[in-house]
């Protein structure tokens, strides 16, 4: 029983964090957790959903040709996506950072009422 639970947790962990680049952190998981805590909205969506949104944003902008070439803070070449949904990605499409400013603005408007 315990082994199966550990296996399922590890599988879920791998499926989420494999889409991240370490960036300036020691591990992919640290990068994902830090940026989720900073840019994600807790209670609205999980780290898994945050990752899905980041991947969707990259893929959509890649198709449109909206990727801006940049040098990432770790010295590697990468891309920046600007706009309400944006972030930094490696050349291979790994997530370095992702933000969803559209949601934050909508949320803050709701609080003012």
C-alpha positions in Angstrom: 0.0 0.0 0.0 2.6 2.5 1.0 4.8 1.7 -2.0 1.9 2.3 -4.4 1.1 5.6 -2.8 4.7 6.7 -3.0 4.8 5.7 -6.7 1.6 7.6 -7.5 2.9 10.7 -5.8 6.2 10.5 -7.6 4.5 10.1 -10.9 2.3 13.1 -10.3 5.4 15.1 -9.1 7.3 14.1 -12.2 4.5 15.0 -14.6 4.2 18.5 -13.2 7.8 19.5 -12.6 9.4 18.0 -15.7 8.1 21.0 -17.7 10.2 23.5 -15.7 13.8 24.5 -16.0 16.0 24.9 -12.9 16.8 28.5 -13.8 18.8 29.9 -10.9 17.3 27.4 -8.4 18.8 24.1 -7.3 15.9 22.0 -8.7 12.9 22.3 -11.0 10.6 21.8 -8.1 12.0 24.8 -6.2 11.6 27.0 -9.3 8.0 25.9 -9.8 7.0 26.3 -6.1 8.6 29.7 -5.9 7.0 31.1 -9.0 3.6 29.5 -8.1 3.8 31.1 -4.7 4.7 34.5 -6.3 2.4 34.6 -9.4 -0.2 31.8 -8.8 -3.4 32.4 -7.0 -3.8 29.9 -4.3 -7.2 28.4 -3.8 -8.1 29.1 -7.5 -5.8 26.6 -9.2 -3.1 24.1 -8.2 0.5 23.9 -9.3 -0.5 21.4 -11.9 -3.1 23.8 -13.4 -0.6 26.7 -13.2 1.9 24.5 -15.2 -0.8 23.7 -17.8 -1.6 27.4 -18.2 2.1 28.2 -18.6 2.5 25.5 -21.3 -0.6 26.6 -23.1 0.6 30.2 -23.2 3.9 29.3 -24.6 2.4 27.0 -27.3 -0.2 29.6 -28.4 2.4 32.4 -28.6 4.9 30.1 -30.5 2.2 29.5 -33.1 1.5 33.2 -33.4 5.2 34.1 -33.5 5.0 36.3 -30.4 8.1 35.1 -28.8 10.8 37.6 -28.0 14.4 36.3 -27.9 16.2 37.1 -24.6 19.1 36.0 -22.4 17.8 34.4 -19.2 19.3 35.2 -15.8 21.2 31.9 -15.8 23.0 32.9 -19.0 21.0 30.6 -21.4 19.2 31.8 -24.4 15.4 31.8 -24.1 12.1 33.5 -24.9 9.9 36.1 -23.3 6.2 36.2 -23.7 4.7 39.6 -23.0 1.1 40.5 -22.1 -1.5 39.6 -19.5 -0.4 36.0 -19.6 3.4 35.8 -20.0 6.6 34.6 -18.8 10.1 33.3 -19.5 10.9 30.0 -21.3 14.0 28.2 -22.4 14.7 27.5 -26.1 13.2 24.0 -25.7 10.0 25.4 -24.1 10.7 24.7 -20.5 9.1 27.1 -18.0 11.4 29.4 -16.2 8.7 31.8 -14.9 5.0 32.4 -15.7 2.5 35.1 -14.7 -1.2 35.6 -15.2 -1.8 39.3 -14.6 -5.2 39.2 -16.2 -6.5 37.1 -13.3 -5.0 39.2 -10.6 -6.6 42.4 -12.1 -10.0 40.7 -12.2 -9.6 39.5 -8.7 -8.7 42.9 -7.4 -11.7 44.5 -9.1 -14.0 42.0 -7.4 -12.6 42.9 -3.9 -13.2 46.6 -4.4 -17.0 46.2 -4.8 
